[in-house]
Amino acid sequence: MMHDDVRGSDSGTLRVVRGLLLAILLIGFIGTLAELLLLEHDEDTWQLIPIALLCAGTVAVTWTAVAPSALAWRVFGGLMMLFVVAAGLGLFFHYRANVEFQRETDPSLASTALFWKVMAAKAPPALAPGVMAQLGLVGLAYSYGHRWRGGRRD
């Protein structure tokens, strides 16, 4: 298996890459959380999902770095999958809000013209929730090979 070969020969390199991914995650979690709070992204329950996930992600990634365990890695991996799901939900809600606004502004907009107008809207930015997917995928990359099973580190 490729994983076994890599672990044996490049463990120092993997340690550095994982350290960099950890730093990227912490910067991404904290920076995105700060941005959402400054934008007052808390008008309804749905808008609190990314804020809650970013807080939980910050705690979980710190947990994996400070006191790694099977539970820490399972919780972290589950959260990263929720980040990707939340990105999909966010894209849907941002797109829907933009469609409603554009139709109120210009009822004559339809199909392709409406789509491009919605995608180019600045508030809410239609693709902004994609950052949650990015963070989730970077988190899954960080956790690769870090799963603990049966008392031994994989």
LUMMI-384270 format. One line per 3 residues: their letters; for each residue x, y, z of N, C-alpha, C, CB. Coordinates in steps of 0.001 Angstrom, whole numbers. Glycine has a CB too. Layout:
A = X,Y,Z,X,Y,Z,X,Y,Z,X,Y,Z | ...
This chain:
MMH = 846,-1179,0,0,0,0,895,1248,0,-964,-5,1230 | 525,2235,-766,1341,3442,-885,1536,4121,472,697,4420,-1872 | 514,4127,1301,599,4793,2594,1738,4216,3440,-731,4666,3342
DDV = 1873,2892,3450,2936,2266,4231,4311,2684,3728,2803,748,4186 | 4483,2741,2396,5765,3145,1825,6112,4577,2201,5741,2996,310 | 5133,5454,2113,5364,6869,2410,5705,7045,3879,4129,7716,2041
RGS = 5008,6349,4759,5229,6514,6192,6656,6130,6559,4227,5670,6993 | 7148,5069,5955,8485,4602,6286,9583,5497,5760,8681,3232,5763 | 9440,6045,4569,10547,6754,3943,10518,8267,4102,10574,6431,2513
DSG = 9345,8856,4236,9253,10318,4246,8545,10852,5478,8538,10799,3011 | 8737,10228,6625,7987,10650,7809,8307,12092,8207,8286,9716,8976 | 9537,12536,8015,9884,13925,8336,9154,14908,7443,11384,14139,8211
TLR = 9087,14595,6162,8373,15455,5216,6884,15490,5548,8587,14964,3768 | 6316,14327,5852,4898,14274,6202,4603,15081,7452,4455,12836,6399 | 5509,15029,8414,5331,15803,9647,5293,17303,9334,6469,15490,10655
VVR = 6167,17752,8444,6200,19165,8063,4918,19542,7315,7445,19465,7188 | 4492,18707,6372,3271,18982,5608,2068,19031,6545,3057,17910,4510 | 1993,18091,7465,869,18092,8418,903,19332,9306,901,16822,9290
GLL = 2091,19761,9688,2216,20988,10478,1735,22208,9703,3663,21190,10913 | 2080,22245,8428,1616,23348,7572,101,23313,7404,2298,23284,6194 | -451,22121,7203,-1907,21992,7074,-2601,22424,8365,-2295,20537,6721
LAI = -2019,22082,9500,-2565,22506,10788,-2588,24032,10873,-1738,21912,11952 | -1502,24670,10482,-1444,26140,10513,-2463,26748,9554,-28,26632,10155 | -2567,26188,8356,-3545,26682,7371,-4953,26561,7932,-3431,25898,6034
LLI = -5257,25431,8571,-6588,25239,9150,-6882,26256,10240,-6721,23834,9712 | -5955,26437,11154,-6185,27393,12240,-6377,28809,11701,-5016,27363,13232 | -5548,29204,10758,-5692,30538,10157,-7029,30639,9427,-4519,30835,9179
GFI = -7386,29599,8683,-8651,29593,7947,-9853,29625,8863,-8730,28382,7062 | -9833,28809,9920,-10961,28787,10854,-11129,30138,11535,-10766,27689,11906 | -10057,30654,12075,-10133,31900,12838,-10431,33087,11926,-8825,32138,13601
GTL = -9792,33124,10756,-10035,34225,9818,-11457,34229,9285,-9064,34147,8661 | -11969,33068,8925,-13339,32985,8410,-14343,33308,9504,-13618,31588,7833 | -14080,32832,10714,-14961,33145,11844,-14991,34651,12094,-14500,32401,13118
AEL = -13825,35279,12094,-13767,36736,12306,-14559,37463,11225,-12298,37231,12314 | -14397,37034,9980,-15123,37685,8885,-16633,37547,9059,-14698,37091,7538 | -17104,36355,9387,-18544,36147,9561,-19091,36973,10721,-18841,34665,9792
LLL = -18336,37073,11799,-18785,37881,12931,-18807,39365,12579,-17883,37644,14143 | -17788,39827,11859,-17758,41240,11454,-18887,41569,10472,-16399,41581,10819 | -19261,40597,9648,-20363,40794,8696,-21728,40586,9340,-20209,39848,7518
EHD = -21732,40272,10625,-22963,39992,11366,-23775,38889,10689,-23810,41265,11495 | -23089,37798,10409,-23686,36636,9753,-24417,35805,10806,-22600,35778,9017 | -25422,36419,11440,-26136,35747,12526,-27610,36158,12574,-25467,36055,13866
EDT = -28171,36465,11413,-29557,36934,11363,-30571,35831,11634,-29838,37547,10022 | -30251,34586,11305,-31157,33482,11591,-30361,32232,11938,-32087,33215,10393 | -31067,31182,12297,-30423,29947,12740,-29503,29372,11676,-31469,28919,13122
WQL = -29923,29401,10417,-29104,28849,9330,-27760,29554,9240,-29840,28962,7993 | -27737,30839,9500,-26487,31594,9416,-25538,31283,10571,-26784,33079,9388 | -26038,30668,11611,-25189,30314,12750,-24431,29007,12517,-26032,30202,14012
IPI = -24867,28215,11528,-24211,26924,11270,-22714,27089,10987,-24886,26219,10087 | -22302,27951,10047,-20851,28057,9816,-20103,28611,11025,-20581,28942,8608 | -20728,29484,11782,-20072,30036,12972,-19847,28919,13991,-20923,31187,13597
ALL = -20870,28107,14215,-20737,26987,15164,-19691,25983,14679,-22098,26279,15361 | -19713,25668,13384,-18743,24714,12845,-17316,25244,12949,-19073,24392,11389 | -17130,26525,12683,-15783,27101,12775,-15268,27083,14215,-15781,28541,12237
CAG = -16141,27363,15170,-15735,27278,16586,-15391,25837,16943,-16861,27808,17522 | -16265,24907,16556,-16027,23492,16852,-14768,22991,16143,-17243,22643,16437 | -14562,23434,14904,-13380,23031,14151,-12092,23512,14800,-13463,23552,12739
TVA = -12115,24730,15319,-10935,25278,15997,-10608,24458,17240,-11163,26758,16376 | -11639,24120,18011,-11432,23298,19209,-10934,21912,18816,-12739,23185,20031 | -11574,21297,17812,-11226,19924,17422,-9819,19831,16843,-12231,19397,16406
VTW = -9421,20781,15999,-8079,20705,15416,-7027,20939,16495,-7917,21736,14272 | -7333,21788,17469,-6421,22000,18588,-6319,20714,19413,-6899,23187,19475 | -7448,20050,19612,-7484,18785,20345,-6601,17742,19662,-8932,18266,20459
TAV = -6693,17636,18338,-5880,16647,17627,-4393,16959,17727,-6295,16579,16164 | -4059,18241,17835,-2649,18635,17911,-2083,18477,19320,-2484,20076,17452 | -2906,18766,20329,-2430,18772,21705,-2568,17404,22383,-3183,19814,22500
APS = -3695,16731,22157,-3951,15449,22825,-4595,14474,21840,-4863,15645,24074 | -3846,14048,20821,-4432,13184,19795,-4912,11848,20386,-3409,12927,18681 | -6080,11426,19939,-6654,10147,20359,-7608,9697,19269,-7386,10263,21749
ALA = -8065,8470,19370,-9015,7962,18389,-10266,8829,18365,-9382,6502,18695 | -10751,9204,19534,-11952,10028,19610,-11719,11404,18986,-12399,10179,21064 | -10581,12007,19283,-10268,13329,18726,-10273,13285,17209,-8903,13824,19232
WRV = -9650,12257,16616,-9585,12167,15159,-10935,11862,14539,-8593,11112,14750 | -11740,11022,15222,-13084,10739,14693,-13953,11985,14722,-13756,9613,15496 | -13917,12703,15824,-14691,13945,15935,-14234,14935,14876,-14547,14563,17349
FGG = -12936,15097,14748,-12394,16040,13764,-12814,15655,12343,-10858,16095,13864 | -12657,14375,11988,-13040,13934,10645,-14514,14140,10369,-12693,12480,10456 | -15351,13846,11363,-16789,14078,11208,-17117,15547,11005,-17534,13557,12417
LMM = -16445,16394,11764,-16654,17842,11608,-16240,18316,10214,-15863,18616,12681 | -15142,17793,9706,-14683,18217,8386,-15686,17801,7304,-13293,17622,8084 | -16315,16648,7482,-17363,16252,6533,-18569,17176,6651,-17790,14789,6772
LFV = -18887,17588,7879,-19980,18550,8068,-19653,19899,7435,-20274,18735,9559 | -18387,20292,7410,-17974,21530,6747,-18361,21474,5262,-16437,21757,6907 | -18101,20336,4633,-18408,20186,3201,-19919,20229,2985,-17819,18856,2645
VAA = -20676,19563,3843,-22140,19586,3743,-22647,21016,3954,-22783,18616,4785 | -22097,21701,4947,-22513,23081,5231,-22220,23995,4049,-21806,23609,6489 | -21144,23738,3335,-20832,24550,2150,-21940,24394,1114,-19457,24142,1539
GLG = -22388,23171,900,-23484,22941,-47,-24748,23666,368,-23768,21455,-177 | -25082,23586,1657,-26261,24300,2157,-26094,25810,1991,-26511,23955,3638 | -24912,26300,2318,-24651,27736,2195,-24770,28224,761,-23274,28062,2727
LFF = -24238,27447,-169,-24361,27811,-1587,-25828,27899,-1977,-23627,26785,-2486 | -26629,26931,-1537,-28071,26932,-1830,-28740,28177,-1255,-28742,25663,-1261 | -28496,28473,33,-29153,29611,674,-28705,30948,83,-28878,29594,2167
HYR = -27417,31086,-213,-26933,32329,-819,-27546,32508,-2205,-25386,32330,-909 | -27571,31436,-2976,-28140,31514,-4326,-29622,31881,-4242,-27953,30166,-5084 | -30353,31210,-3377,-31793,31469,-3252,-32064,32913,-2825,-32423,30497,-2240
ANV = -31289,33424,-1863,-31470,34809,-1416,-31194,35781,-2555,-30549,35119,-221 | -30183,35505,-3349,-29866,36375,-4479,-30942,36320,-5557,-28522,35991,-5072 | -31500,35152,-5806,-32584,35029,-6792,-33767,35880,-6350,-33018,33539,-6969
EFQ = -34151,35752,-5093,-35287,36543,-4585,-35023,38038,-4738,-35562,36206,-3103 | -33822,38478,-4371,-33499,39897,-4463,-33507,40377,-5920,-32132,40169,-3825 | -32891,39603,-6805,-32817,40009,-8212,-34204,40044,-8856,-31901,39057,-8992
RET = -35063,39105,-8488,-36435,39111,-9037,-37237,40299,-8539,-37164,37817,-8670 | -37001,40711,-7282,-37672,41907,-6766,-37167,43145,-7478,-37458,42042,-5253 | -35869,43196,-7719,-35246,44349,-8362,-35633,44450,-9834,-33732,44270,-8228
DPS = -35617,43315,-10530,-35918,43294,-11959,-36716,42035,-12301,-34612,43359,-12797 | -38049,42121,-12227,-38899,40958,-12473,-38763,40371,-13882,-40327,41333,-12233 | -38184,41116,-14814,-38046,40616,-16187,-36885,39637,-16337,-37855,41779,-17144
LAS = -36002,39568,-15345,-34864,38649,-15424,-35344,37199,-15381,-33868,38916,-14272 | -34756,36380,-16241,-35104,34957,-16258,-33910,34143,-16747,-36345,34699,-17157 | -33950,32876,-16529,-32995,31858,-16958,-31531,32307,-16865,-33301,31456,-18369
TAL = -30840,32345,-17986,-29401,32602,-17998,-29056,33994,-17469,-28858,32442,-19407 | -29823,34983,-17859,-29557,36346,-17380,-29704,36423,-15866,-30508,37354,-18056 | -30733,35776,-15340,-30938,35744,-13891,-29791,35008,-13207,-32285,35074,-13545
FWK = -29396,33868,-13755,-28307,33081,-13169,-27037,33914,-13045,-28034,31829,-14013 | -26641,34584,-14132,-25384,35343,-14099,-25480,36563,-13190,-24997,35783,-15508 | -26644,37169,-13135,-26847,38308,-12231,-26715,37843,-10774,-28245,38965,-12473
VMA = -27310,36694,-10478,-27237,36119,-9127,-25799,35765,-8768,-28130,34867,-9021 | -25087,35136,-9694,-23719,34710,-9413,-22773,35899,-9220,-23210,33824,-10541 | -23077,37028,-9857,-22225,38217,-9753,-22599,39119,-8577,-22298,39010,-11038
AKA = -23695,38792,-7888,-24146,39641,-6776,-23095,39668,-5665,-25503,39135,-6217 | -22989,40816,-5036,-21994,40977,-3986,-22552,40677,-2597,-21442,42379,-4020 | -23855,40753,-2426,-24435,40504,-1106,-25724,39700,-1239,-24705,41834,-371
PPA = -25742,38498,-753,-24601,37727,-278,-23817,37146,-1457,-25066,36603,663 | -22515,37051,-1333,-21731,36470,-2425,-22115,34998,-2598,-20200,36612,-2149 | -22545,34637,-3786,-23107,33307,-4033,-22126,32177,-3734,-23562,33206,-5467
LAP = -20852,32377,-4009,-19878,31299,-3847,-19083,31372,-2544,-18929,31311,-5001 | -19354,32358,-1709,-18610,32512,-453,-18638,31262,434,-19167,33680,320 | -19761,30544,505,-19758,29343,1353,-18771,28268,904,-21135,28753,1387
GVM = -18247,28385,-290,-17252,27431,-774,-16032,27357,119,-16830,27791,-2167 | -15764,28407,880,-14612,28385,1791,-14791,27289,2840,-14428,29765,2479 | -16028,26989,3195,-16267,25913,4168,-15861,24563,3571,-17761,25884,4601
AQL = -16139,24363,2285,-15726,23120,1621,-14203,23042,1562,-16328,23031,192 | -13576,24159,1232,-12109,24179,1189,-11517,23797,2535,-11601,25562,771 | -12019,24404,3600,-11500,24113,4930,-11749,22650,5303,-12141,25044,5968
GLV = -12940,22145,4961,-13242,20750,5249,-12318,19801,4522,-14663,20444,4887 | -12034,20091,3266,-11140,19225,2488,-9696,19312,2974,-11207,19594,1009 | -9250,20513,3341,-7903,20642,3912,-7843,19875,5233,-7524,22147,4128
GLA = -8913,19944,6021,-8973,19198,7266,-8899,17694,7046,-10233,19540,8009 | -9591,17207,6022,-9526,15773,5714,-8123,15388,5247,-10569,15402,4636 | -7465,16281,4509,-6077,16014,4096,-5163,15984,5328,-5583,17095,3076
YSY = -5368,16901,6256,-4587,16940,7494,-4762,15648,8286,-4998,18148,8353 | -5976,15107,8289,-6244,13914,9091,-5849,12622,8385,-7705,13860,9453 | -5487,12698,7116,-5099,11498,6387,-3913,10821,7075,-4751,11841,4924
GHR = -4056,9538,7350,-2972,8809,7997,-2890,9039,9492,-1678,9183,7376 | -3746,9890,10015,-3746,10184,11447,-4830,9424,12179,-3919,11665,11678 | -5562,8590,11479,-6615,7817,12142,-5959,6830,13100,-7518,7069,11100
WRG = -6473,6747,14277,-5943,5813,15268,-6909,4644,15374,-5737,6505,16660 | -6377,3438,15233,-7219,2241,15336,-6504,1223,16197,-7544,1645,13931 | -7231,654,17120,-6710,-442,17917,-5414,-146,18636,-6518,-1608,17063
GRR = -5215,1085,19081,-4052,1432,19864,-2795,1716,19063,-3780,358,20803 | -2838,1530,17759,-1649,1874,16980,-1972,3000,16020,-1117,647,16211 | -973,3795,15735,-1168,4954,14864,-1007,4520,13431,-177,6090,15203
D = -2007,4875,12599,-1946,4559,11165,-1373,5713,10391,-3329,4207,10622
